[in-house]
């Protein structure tokens, strides 16, 4: 089973999601923005990336473009995780595998992660 990389500029969201995943037995790492997320992916490829749209330094869409241009997505699912009114546009522009709208409950989180981590 791969881990999950939670990419969100809000530390409360990162901590909540990371803790919830760890409590369910899923290793989780976090990043505060897209540039940091690229470094985390280069260190070890996650099974799932939960990706916020609006972040400083590098937003979600720029992250997707950089990921595709440098490291690729081989074996990694990208899930758009946003409260944006344009969530579907973000998902499409990022070529994301799924969408997790904010706010979400733990059942929603676990369902989307389970969908993309075959071993969980």
Buried (B, 14 or more C-beta within 10 A) or exposed (E): EBBBBBBBBBEEBBEBBBEBBEEBEBBBBBBBBBBBBBEBBEEEBBBBBBBBBBBEEBBBBBBBBBBEEEEEBEEBBBBBBBEBEEBBEBBEBBEBBBBBBBEBEEEEBBEBBBBBBEEB
